[in-house]
């Protein structure tokens, strides 16, 4: 109910301001939706794009290290021949 009231309030505000053109209406709706999205993201406390990129690079580096260690481990283990 709260969300529907929010949407109705925004529509009434648009009509009060006299935004009749479809282009103006479209731009206003996009602005409203973007602000709602930003509000939701802020509430969820998600990381920013820069933080995400840094974390993904760190994970890639760790994966490379793990692969390198696994390959070294396989090379270093040798089986003795039975006589």
Helices and strands as residue ranges (DSSP letters): H 2-17, H 22-44, H 49-76
